[in-house]
């Protein structure tokens, strides 16, 4: 790794964050859709959904947090695609900068922007009645899981950001990721689902991540869910990072 990597990444991160600060609507837009879903599910459908929880907003918040991240990474792919097509990448390559610092700046920008959106969503959930008596350690564990999940999905977003032929193509990949929590335990218990759907829901990554976060919020024994959630996040992160870096090397070679 180049000795200039950390310095170059910091400079490029500052550049990306300045772009975000000049268009905060991206963070607002990222938070609006999950908040709208939360309002609809709690105040329209919540009374008809039996989850075994006294408060439906407490039950569904973990899934809404994952949808917030899935919505936010679409902007990462968009920003990366914009840099690729504007010629700024070629300019960076002609300068004595660490090559991977360009991608890491976009990834860290995504992480910061998504964390801000997550805080906004949690604040709205508190206004809607979300309550948790979880200790600080549990909140830190939730933050750690969400950070890993965000990094994993962001590196996935890097791939279409580098390879897409249009702005629409760069962003459209996030739609299946946004839909995935609906086929999990995020909004209803999986034991209420038909057989094939239940089998898929119980063994896909979102369910274990949602269950781990929910158990941490409610101070329930997390069991194996937290380790399965961490394994999914780390596994996806490693594979996505490898594919993204390989794609980037081919692009700039």
Secondary structure in CASP SS format (residue, H / E / C, confidence):
PFRMAT SS
TARGET T0000
AUTHOR 0000-0000-0000
METHOD secondary structure of the structure
MODEL  1
X C 1.00
X C 1.00
X C 1.00
X C 1.00
X H 1.00
X H 1.00
X H 1.00
X H 1.00
X H 1.00
X H 1.00
X H 1.00
X H 1.00
X H 1.00
X H 1.00
X H 1.00
X H 1.00
X H 1.00
X H 1.00
X H 1.00
X H 1.00
X H 1.00
X H 1.00
X C 1.00
X C 1.00
X H 1.00
X H 1.00
X H 1.00
X H 1.00
X H 1.00
X H 1.00
X H 1.00
X H 1.00
X H 1.00
X H 1.00
X H 1.00
X H 1.00
X H 1.00
X H 1.00
X H 1.00
X H 1.00
X H 1.00
X H 1.00
X H 1.00
X H 1.00
X H 1.00
X H 1.00
X H 1.00
X H 1.00
X C 1.00
X C 1.00
X C 1.00
X C 1.00
X C 1.00
X C 1.00
X C 1.00
X H 1.00
X H 1.00
X H 1.00
X H 1.00
X H 1.00
X H 1.00
X H 1.00
X H 1.00
X H 1.00
X H 1.00
X H 1.00
X H 1.00
X H 1.00
X H 1.00
X H 1.00
X H 1.00
X H 1.00
X H 1.00
X H 1.00
X H 1.00
X H 1.00
X H 1.00
X H 1.00
X H 1.00
X H 1.00
X H 1.00
X H 1.00
X H 1.00
X H 1.00
X H 1.00
X H 1.00
X C 1.00
X H 1.00
X H 1.00
X H 1.00
X H 1.00
X H 1.00
X H 1.00
X C 1.00
X C 1.00
X C 1.00
X C 1.00
X C 1.00
X C 1.00
X C 1.00
X H 1.00
X H 1.00
X H 1.00
X H 1.00
X H 1.00
X H 1.00
X H 1.00
X H 1.00
X H 1.00
X H 1.00
X H 1.00
X H 1.00
X H 1.00
X H 1.00
X H 1.00
X H 1.00
X H 1.00
X H 1.00
X H 1.00
X H 1.00
X H 1.00
X H 1.00
X H 1.00
X H 1.00
X H 1.00
X H 1.00
X H 1.00
X C 1.00
X C 1.00
X C 1.00
X C 1.00
X C 1.00
X C 1.00
X C 1.00
X C 1.00
X H 1.00
X H 1.00
X H 1.00
X H 1.00
X H 1.00
X H 1.00
X H 1.00
X H 1.00
X H 1.00
X H 1.00
X H 1.00
X H 1.00
X H 1.00
X H 1.00
X H 1.00
X H 1.00
X H 1.00
X H 1.00
X H 1.00
X H 1.00
X H 1.00
X H 1.00
X H 1.00
X H 1.00
X H 1.00
X H 1.00
X H 1.00
X H 1.00
X C 1.00
X C 1.00
X C 1.00
X H 1.00
X H 1.00
X H 1.00
X H 1.00
X H 1.00
X H 1.00
X C 1.00
X H 1.00
X H 1.00
X H 1.00
X H 1.00
X H 1.00
X H 1.00
X H 1.00
X H 1.00
X H 1.00
X H 1.00
X C 1.00
X C 1.00
X C 1.00
X C 1.00
X C 1.00
X C 1.00
X H 1.00
X H 1.00
X H 1.00
X C 1.00
X C 1.00
X H 1.00
X H 1.00
X H 1.00
X H 1.00
X H 1.00
X H 1.00
X H 1.00
X H 1.00
X H 1.00
X C 1.00
X H 1.00
X H 1.00
X H 1.00
X H 1.00
X H 1.00
X H 1.00
X H 1.00
X H 1.00
X H 1.00
X H 1.00
X H 1.00
X H 1.00
X H 1.00
X H 1.00
X C 1.00
X C 1.00
X C 1.00
X C 1.00
X C 1.00
X C 1.00
X H 1.00
X H 1.00
X H 1.00
X H 1.00
X H 1.00
X H 1.00
X H 1.00
X H 1.00
X H 1.00
X H 1.00
X H 1.00
X H 1.00
X H 1.00
X H 1.00
X H 1.00
X H 1.00
X H 1.00
X H 1.00
X H 1.00
X H 1.00
X H 1.00
X H 1.00
X H 1.00
X H 1.00
X H 1.00
X H 1.00
X H 1.00
X H 1.00
X C 1.00
END
